[in-house]
Amino acid sequence: MENLIIFFARFLYRDIIWILGGSLVLITIAYGADFEEAELAIAELTNAVYFLAAVFSWIVGYVVQDIAGILHITSTSVESKIATNPSNFVKWMYKRFIGSDYCPPSESVDVTQVWFPLKDNSTAEGAYYERLIGLLVVGACIGPASLIAAISILVHAAPQFDTHSIVTSVLLLLLSVFLLVLARIKLLQLLLHTAKKRND
């Protein structure tokens, strides 16, 4: 029973984020094709097809996150250049968010140490790491997905000068920027606390 609870907790923290990110991308693609026809088609779907759609959305969300990592838009690895060599802007945002200057660890970090505290997320330390990784995944997946959605809606709306869609696109773009910055801040936090854990 305890393992089942842990499974659902981690599902809520991570997997559901990939489903949301993938759904956002797929919905905007449907909007660009023909939203009204897509809406009618969705209304006729069976429960089994909804399940398959959720699985496909999970795949799309995960792929979006990894493609963003390959393009260095964001990353979920403490060994990435984004983590080890953050820009001055990210350092400034880190200071604004955390309230103190960013001081990088003096030694390289063993990435396997990141997962060590998660073996027991009933502890305060394990819960903290779980929260950090959950927020990192939110930024690393929903951030790029929002960027794709913003571009898709803008491309569709610009020729008709659809004010409502353009405003939606701008809001999604702002959300994307915020989440991408959040992901980088959480990645730096994860790097620092992983280094601290190793040195303790």
N, C-alpha and C positions, 0 to 999 in steps of 0.2 A: 504493500500500500504506500509506503514511504517513497519507494522508487517511482511509483506512478505519479505521486504528487510532484516529485522533482522533475519528472519528464514533462508534465504539463506546465510547470513553472518556467522551464527553459523554452518550451514551445511558445509561451506567451512573450518571453523576452526576445526571442530571435526569429523563429520560424514564421510567426504571424507577421513580423515586419517584412519578410521577403514576400509573403502573400500580398500584403498591402502595397508594397512597392511595385510588384509585378502587375497587380490589378490597376494601379494608377497608369502605368504605361499602356496596358491593353485597352483601358477605357478611352484614353486619349486617341489611340489608333482608331478605335471604333467611331469616335467623334469625328475624326478627320475623314473617314470613309463615308459614313452616313449614319449619324447618331440616332435618328428616328427609327430607321429600319433595324439598327442594332438593338434599340430599346424594346421593340416589338419581339425580336428574336429571343432576347433574354427572358421576357415574360413567359415564353412557351417552353423554357428549359425544364427538364426533370431534375430530381434531386441528385441522381447519378451524374448527370452532366455538370451540375453545380460543383460536385466533388472533384470531377476531372478538371474543371475550370480553376478551382482552388489550387490543385496540384500544378497545373500549367503556370498559374500566377506565381507560385513558389519558385518554380524553375526560372521564370523570367526575372523575378526579383533578385535571385541569387546571381544570375548571369550579369545583370545590370551592375550589381555591386562589384563583381570580379572584373568586368570590363573597365569600370571606373578605376579599379586598382591598377590594372595593366597600363592605363593611360595616365597614371599618377594624378588623377583628380582627387582621389582619396585612397585610404588604405586601412586594413585591419591588422597589419603586422607591425610589431614594435621594432622589427629589423629593417623596415623600409626607410628610404631616404626622407620621406615625409615626417617620420618620427625622429630620426637621428639628426636631421638637418632642417629644422623648421624655419620658415621665413620670418623676417622681422615683424610682418603684419600678424602672423599667427602668435608670435611671442607677445605682441602687444595685446591681442585679444585674450590670450591666456592670462595675462596680468589683470586685465579688466574683469575677467570671469572668475578667476581664483582669488585675486587680491594680493598676489605676490609675484615677483619676477620668476621667470622660468630659468631654472638652473639644471642643465643637462647632467646626467650621471657621468662620473669620471671614467667608468669602465664599460665595456660592451656588455650587453644584457643577454642572458640565456633565455631564449623565447619559451623554452619548455617550462620555465618557472611561472609563466603567466597562468598556466592551468592548474598549478599545484594547489592553491587555496580553494579552487572550485570543487575539489574532491569532497569538501564538507561545507556546503553553502549555508549550513545552519548557524555557523559562527558569524560574528560581525564582519570579520575580514573577508570570509567567503562571500557573504551577501554584498559587501562593498565591491568586490571584483566582478560579481555577477551583474551588478547595477552598471558598473563602468562599461562592461562589454556590451550590455544591452543597449545603452545609450550610444555607444560607438557604432553598433550595427544599424541603429535608427538613422544616424547621420550618414553612414557609408552606403546605405541602400536607398532610403527615402530621398536623400539629397540628390543623387544622380537621377533617380526616377522623376523627381519634381522638375529637374532641368529638362529632361526629355519631354515631359508633359507640357512644359511651358513653351518649348520650341514647336512641338506638334500643333498646339492650339493656335499659336501665333501665325504659323505658316498657313493654317486653314482659315484663320479669321482676317488676316491682313488684306487680301484682295477685296473682300466684302466690307472692310472697315467695320467689323462687328465690335462695337464698343465694349459690350459685356464680356466677350471672349478675350479681347485684348487686356482688359483689366484683370481677368482671371489669370491670363498668361503672366502678367507682371507680378501678381501676388505669388504665383507658383515659383517664379524666378527668385523673388526675395526669400521665399521659404527655402528654396534650394541653397542659396548662398548661406543662409543662417545655419542650415543643417550640415553643410560641408565644413563650415568653420567649427561647429560643435563637434563633428567627428574628429577633426584634427586636435582639438583641445582634449577630448577624451582619450585620444591615442597618446598624447604627451603625458596625461595623468597615469595611464596604464603603464607606460614606459618607466616613469619615475617610481611608481609603487612596486613594479616588478624588480627594479634595481635595488630598492630598499629591502624587499623581501629576500633577495639573494644575499645581501650583505649582512642581514640580521643573523 
